[in-house]
Amino acid sequence: MDTLDRVDNMTENKPMLSKKDIRNSYLRWYASCEVSNSFERMQSVAFCYSMLPILEKLYKKKEDLSEAMIRHLNFFNTQGIWGTIIHGVTISMEEQKSKGEDIPDTAITGIKTGLMGPLAGIGDTMDWGTWKPLIFSLAASFGINGSISGAIIPFLFAVITFFEGYYLWNLGYSLGKDSVKSILQAGWIQELITGASILGLFMMGALSANFVKLDIPIVINMSGGNELGIQMILDSIAPGILPLAAVFTIYWYLKNKGQNYTKIIAFILVLSLLGSLIGLF
Amino acid sequence: MEFGLALFTGLWYWFWAGAPGYTFHYVFKQPIVMALPIGLIMGDVPTAMKIGASVEMVYIGMVAAGANLPADECLAGVIAIPIALKAGINPETAVTLAIPFGILGVFMDQLRRTINVSFGHKADKYALEGDTKGIGRCAILYPMLVGFLLRFPPVFIANLYGPELVERFIESIPQWLLHGFSVAGGLLPALGFAITIFVIGKNNLIPFFILGFFLVKYLEINIMAAAIFGTCIALLIVLMKRENGGENV
């Protein structure tokens, strides 16, 4: 009885998927995740497409395959690198399901929709909020002097994130659904988010100081031939308070009035042109 | 050369704006990266790099949170860099040229994602039939084909006929308008940084933004130095928090 049980367990836990299947699946996702992005279901087609090498291997019967494909055409949207943990988990759940374990569709969909938000938050902070501006501003500082390294350095970002995604994909697969949930609540991931957020915000501040520019060149003629420059007064209070105010005004708007980027850009354009016309800026 | 350049930029914009390869396409989309091949074609790499880097700086903080593109830096670069090079305008004015195209590109992306909805429905049908190849076509082939019709023609035409037109146009623009655009070029990065603060979404950590800002303003440190200080600060906070038993920051 005991030995039989053990043998049973062994066949059950034997992975049906090879490393190559997992890798193919990731490559498909990395290649296509934003190509078919649509307003209706965002990355759903890309998700389904990336799962195909897995599903084809797991489900030999056409009905089962078709059912699985439909399951993965649901609404899906996350950040393409950190979100890959979800794919890994999904693959491990599909593997269990195909072996006959009782995993309802809603469990798989639930884990997908439940994780896509939090992971997108981490990914946007880490990859888009920290890595990207860091590497690109380094590149820009070379490019501005005419050096071609400005065009080469950015590829560092692509290479780092590609392998980051591959690692997280495999991590999700090996952890499975239960441990992913506990990991998201675990200490180290919270520390990682806090650390990345601090670094990200700090760098955004440093970059703002370099790249956001706004001056008021108005000079008031005082009695006795003295001149009083508005910008001089502002600088003596604190250098760069106008650009800083601009960043936080827009932040306030995003937070309270919604994320209508086009409207904000239009407003900035109109303000700049009007300001230039009347000589304010 | 005009024809070759128009062809190259049109194809470049179509292919990389179509988003093949999540972070790789993103790198190819950047003005500072496309500046190298454009500079090679036009025979002036250093100037192309300077223009590309200036345009890049406008978009450096922009994050497409939830896939909502705040601006299309690829269209901005692919139009502004060749024209600026050809007309011999300085990088600052090139930036002002780029901005309207960066906005136009957003609408093109919205159009693309609207059209893509129909491929989602097509994919549903293929899934019912268990047609895996069909899903593949919906995921890559169809969106890329639509992208070609949408993106290649305007860039091709603009770079074939555009430079002379723009050159004459710029000479006729009043000074205040040009200056106004350059003011906008200085302000637009603020949107990018505001979006990033919003995406990070931790109000109680905002003092770190202000710290980074004034560290650069008062001490005039460069980006690499800021990255070093920032990493140390982040590590210190996290490690000290751990020592204190992990109370909330």
Chai-1 contact restraints between the chains, C-beta under 6 A:
chainA,res_idxA,chainB,res_idxB,connection_type,confidence,min_distance_angstrom,max_distance_angstrom,comment,restraint_id
A,Y30,B,Y22,contact,1.0,0.0,6.0,A-B,restraint_1
A,A31,B,P20,contact,1.0,0.0,6.0,A-B,restraint_2
A,A31,B,G21,contact,1.0,0.0,6.0,A-B,restraint_3
A,S32,B,A139,contact,1.0,0.0,6.0,A-B,restraint_4
A,S32,B,I140,contact,1.0,0.0,6.0,A-B,restraint_5
A,C33,B,Y22,contact,1.0,0.0,6.0,A-B,restraint_6
A,E34,B,A19,contact,1.0,0.0,6.0,A-B,restraint_7
A,V35,B,A19,contact,1.0,0.0,6.0,A-B,restraint_8
A,V35,B,I140,contact,1.0,0.0,6.0,A-B,restraint_9
A,V35,B,P143,contact,1.0,0.0,6.0,A-B,restraint_10
A,S36,B,N116,contact,1.0,0.0,6.0,A-B,restraint_11
A,S36,B,F119,contact,1.0,0.0,6.0,A-B,restraint_12
A,S36,B,A139,contact,1.0,0.0,6.0,A-B,restraint_13
A,S36,B,P143,contact,1.0,0.0,6.0,A-B,restraint_14
A,N37,B,A67,contact,1.0,0.0,6.0,A-B,restraint_15
A,N37,B,R113,contact,1.0,0.0,6.0,A-B,restraint_16
A,S38,B,R113,contact,1.0,0.0,6.0,A-B,restraint_17
A,S38,B,N116,contact,1.0,0.0,6.0,A-B,restraint_18
A,S38,B,V117,contact,1.0,0.0,6.0,A-B,restraint_19
A,S38,B,G120,contact,1.0,0.0,6.0,A-B,restraint_20
A,F39,B,R113,contact,1.0,0.0,6.0,A-B,restraint_21
A,F39,B,T114,contact,1.0,0.0,6.0,A-B,restraint_22
A,F39,B,V117,contact,1.0,0.0,6.0,A-B,restraint_23
A,E40,B,V117,contact,1.0,0.0,6.0,A-B,restraint_24
A,E40,B,G120,contact,1.0,0.0,6.0,A-B,restraint_25
A,R41,B,G120,contact,1.0,0.0,6.0,A-B,restraint_26
A,V45,B,G120,contact,1.0,0.0,6.0,A-B,restraint_27
A,V45,B,A123,contact,1.0,0.0,6.0,A-B,restraint_28
A,V45,B,C138,contact,1.0,0.0,6.0,A-B,restraint_29
A,V45,B,A139,contact,1.0,0.0,6.0,A-B,restraint_30
A,A46,B,A139,contact,1.0,0.0,6.0,A-B,restraint_31
A,C48,B,I135,contact,1.0,0.0,6.0,A-B,restraint_32
A,Y49,B,I135,contact,1.0,0.0,6.0,A-B,restraint_33
A,Y49,B,A139,contact,1.0,0.0,6.0,A-B,restraint_34
A,L52,B,T132,contact,1.0,0.0,6.0,A-B,restraint_35
A,K62,B,G130,contact,1.0,0.0,6.0,A-B,restraint_36
A,L65,B,G130,contact,1.0,0.0,6.0,A-B,restraint_37
A,S66,B,G130,contact,1.0,0.0,6.0,A-B,restraint_38
A,M69,B,A127,contact,1.0,0.0,6.0,A-B,restraint_39
A,I70,B,A127,contact,1.0,0.0,6.0,A-B,restraint_40
A,L73,B,A123,contact,1.0,0.0,6.0,A-B,restraint_41
A,L73,B,A127,contact,1.0,0.0,6.0,A-B,restraint_42
A,G80,B,Y22,contact,1.0,0.0,6.0,A-B,restraint_43
A,D124,B,A65,contact,1.0,0.0,6.0,A-B,restraint_44
A,D124,B,V199,contact,1.0,0.0,6.0,A-B,restraint_45
A,T125,B,I200,contact,1.0,0.0,6.0,A-B,restraint_46
A,W128,B,V63,contact,1.0,0.0,6.0,A-B,restraint_47
A,G129,B,T196,contact,1.0,0.0,6.0,A-B,restraint_48
A,G129,B,V199,contact,1.0,0.0,6.0,A-B,restraint_49
A,G129,B,I200,contact,1.0,0.0,6.0,A-B,restraint_50
A,P133,B,I60,contact,1.0,0.0,6.0,A-B,restraint_51
A,P133,B,G61,contact,1.0,0.0,6.0,A-B,restraint_52
A,L134,B,A227,contact,1.0,0.0,6.0,A-B,restraint_53
A,F136,B,I60,contact,1.0,0.0,6.0,A-B,restraint_54
A,S137,B,I60,contact,1.0,0.0,6.0,A-B,restraint_55
A,S137,B,I223,contact,1.0,0.0,6.0,A-B,restraint_56
A,A139,B,I32,contact,1.0,0.0,6.0,A-B,restraint_57
A,A140,B,A53,contact,1.0,0.0,6.0,A-B,restraint_58
A,A140,B,E56,contact,1.0,0.0,6.0,A-B,restraint_59
A,A140,B,M57,contact,1.0,0.0,6.0,A-B,restraint_60
A,G143,B,I32,contact,1.0,0.0,6.0,A-B,restraint_61
A,G143,B,M49,contact,1.0,0.0,6.0,A-B,restraint_62
A,G143,B,G52,contact,1.0,0.0,6.0,A-B,restraint_63
A,G143,B,A53,contact,1.0,0.0,6.0,A-B,restraint_64
A,I144,B,A53,contact,1.0,0.0,6.0,A-B,restraint_65
A,G146,B,P46,contact,1.0,0.0,6.0,A-B,restraint_66
A,G146,B,M49,contact,1.0,0.0,6.0,A-B,restraint_67
A,G146,B,K50,contact,1.0,0.0,6.0,A-B,restraint_68
A,I148,B,L36,contact,1.0,0.0,6.0,A-B,restraint_69
A,G150,B,I32,contact,1.0,0.0,6.0,A-B,restraint_70
A,G150,B,M49,contact,1.0,0.0,6.0,A-B,restraint_71
A,G150,B,A53,contact,1.0,0.0,6.0,A-B,restraint_72
A,A151,B,V33,contact,1.0,0.0,6.0,A-B,restraint_73
A,A151,B,L36,contact,1.0,0.0,6.0,A-B,restraint_74
A,P154,B,V27,contact,1.0,0.0,6.0,A-B,restraint_75
A,P154,B,Q30,contact,1.0,0.0,6.0,A-B,restraint_76
A,P154,B,V33,contact,1.0,0.0,6.0,A-B,restraint_77
A,F155,B,V27,contact,1.0,0.0,6.0,A-B,restraint_78
A,A158,B,T23,contact,1.0,0.0,6.0,A-B,restraint_79
A,A158,B,F24,contact,1.0,0.0,6.0,A-B,restraint_80
A,A158,B,V27,contact,1.0,0.0,6.0,A-B,restraint_81
A,T161,B,T23,contact,1.0,0.0,6.0,A-B,restraint_82
A,E191,B,V238,contact,1.0,0.0,6.0,A-B,restraint_83
A,T194,B,V238,contact,1.0,0.0,6.0,A-B,restraint_84
A,T194,B,V249,contact,1.0,0.0,6.0,A-B,restraint_85
A,G195,B,A234,contact,1.0,0.0,6.0,A-B,restraint_86
A,G195,B,V238,contact,1.0,0.0,6.0,A-B,restraint_87
A,S197,B,I200,contact,1.0,0.0,6.0,A-B,restraint_88
A,S197,B,K202,contact,1.0,0.0,6.0,A-B,restraint_89
A,S197,B,L205,contact,1.0,0.0,6.0,A-B,restraint_90
A,I198,B,L205,contact,1.0,0.0,6.0,A-B,restraint_91
A,I198,B,F208,contact,1.0,0.0,6.0,A-B,restraint_92
A,I198,B,A234,contact,1.0,0.0,6.0,A-B,restraint_93
A,I198,B,I237,contact,1.0,0.0,6.0,A-B,restraint_94
A,L199,B,G230,contact,1.0,0.0,6.0,A-B,restraint_95
A,L199,B,T231,contact,1.0,0.0,6.0,A-B,restraint_96
A,L199,B,A234,contact,1.0,0.0,6.0,A-B,restraint_97
A,G200,B,I200,contact,1.0,0.0,6.0,A-B,restraint_98
A,L201,B,L205,contact,1.0,0.0,6.0,A-B,restraint_99
A,L201,B,F208,contact,1.0,0.0,6.0,A-B,restraint_100
A,L201,B,F209,contact,1.0,0.0,6.0,A-B,restraint_101
A,F202,B,F208,contact,1.0,0.0,6.0,A-B,restraint_102
A,F202,B,G212,contact,1.0,0.0,6.0,A-B,restraint_103
A,F202,B,G230,contact,1.0,0.0,6.0,A-B,restraint_104
A,M203,B,G230,contact,1.0,0.0,6.0,A-B,restraint_105
A,M204,B,F193,contact,1.0,0.0,6.0,A-B,restraint_106
A,M204,B,T196,contact,1.0,0.0,6.0,A-B,restraint_107
A,M204,B,F209,contact,1.0,0.0,6.0,A-B,restraint_108
A,G205,B,F209,contact,1.0,0.0,6.0,A-B,restraint_109
A,G205,B,G212,contact,1.0,0.0,6.0,A-B,restraint_110
A,G205,B,F213,contact,1.0,0.0,6.0,A-B,restraint_111
A,A206,B,G212,contact,1.0,0.0,6.0,A-B,restraint_112
A,A206,B,V216,contact,1.0,0.0,6.0,A-B,restraint_113
A,A206,B,A226,contact,1.0,0.0,6.0,A-B,restraint_114
A,S208,B,F193,contact,1.0,0.0,6.0,A-B,restraint_115
A,S208,B,F213,contact,1.0,0.0,6.0,A-B,restraint_116
A,A209,B,F213,contact,1.0,0.0,6.0,A-B,restraint_117
A,A209,B,V216,contact,1.0,0.0,6.0,A-B,restraint_118
A,A209,B,K217,contact,1.0,0.0,6.0,A-B,restraint_119
A,F211,B,M57,contact,1.0,0.0,6.0,A-B,restraint_120
A,F211,B,P189,contact,1.0,0.0,6.0,A-B,restraint_121
A,V212,B,P189,contact,1.0,0.0,6.0,A-B,restraint_122
A,V212,B,A190,contact,1.0,0.0,6.0,A-B,restraint_123
A,K213,B,G186,contact,1.0,0.0,6.0,A-B,restraint_124
A,L214,B,G186,contact,1.0,0.0,6.0,A-B,restraint_125
A,L214,B,L187,contact,1.0,0.0,6.0,A-B,restraint_126
A,P239,B,K217,contact,1.0,0.0,6.0,A-B,restraint_127
A,G240,B,K217,contact,1.0,0.0,6.0,A-B,restraint_128
A,L244,B,F213,contact,1.0,0.0,6.0,A-B,restraint_129
A,A246,B,L187,contact,1.0,0.0,6.0,A-B,restraint_130
A,A246,B,A190,contact,1.0,0.0,6.0,A-B,restraint_131
A,V247,B,A190,contact,1.0,0.0,6.0,A-B,restraint_132
A,V247,B,F193,contact,1.0,0.0,6.0,A-B,restraint_133
A,V247,B,A194,contact,1.0,0.0,6.0,A-B,restraint_134
A,I250,B,A190,contact,1.0,0.0,6.0,A-B,restraint_135
A,I250,B,L191,contact,1.0,0.0,6.0,A-B,restraint_136
A,I250,B,A194,contact,1.0,0.0,6.0,A-B,restraint_137
A,Y251,B,A194,contact,1.0,0.0,6.0,A-B,restraint_138
A,Y251,B,I197,contact,1.0,0.0,6.0,A-B,restraint_139
A,L254,B,A194,contact,1.0,0.0,6.0,A-B,restraint_140
A,L254,B,F198,contact,1.0,0.0,6.0,A-B,restraint_141
A,Y261,B,P70,contact,1.0,0.0,6.0,A-B,restraint_142
A,I264,B,L191,contact,1.0,0.0,6.0,A-B,restraint_143
A,I265,B,I103,contact,1.0,0.0,6.0,A-B,restraint_144
A,I268,B,A184,contact,1.0,0.0,6.0,A-B,restraint_145
A,I268,B,L187,contact,1.0,0.0,6.0,A-B,restraint_146
A,I268,B,L188,contact,1.0,0.0,6.0,A-B,restraint_147
A,L269,B,A184,contact,1.0,0.0,6.0,A-B,restraint_148
A,S272,B,G180,contact,1.0,0.0,6.0,A-B,restraint_149
A,S272,B,V183,contact,1.0,0.0,6.0,A-B,restraint_150
A,S272,B,A184,contact,1.0,0.0,6.0,A-B,restraint_151
A,L273,B,G180,contact,1.0,0.0,6.0,A-B,restraint_152
A,S276,B,W176,contact,1.0,0.0,6.0,A-B,restraint_153
A,S276,B,H179,contact,1.0,0.0,6.0,A-B,restraint_154
A,S276,B,G180,contact,1.0,0.0,6.0,A-B,restraint_155
A,S276,B,V183,contact,1.0,0.0,6.0,A-B,restraint_156
A,L277,B,W176,contact,1.0,0.0,6.0,A-B,restraint_157
A,F281,B,V183,contact,1.0,0.0,6.0,A-B,restraint_158
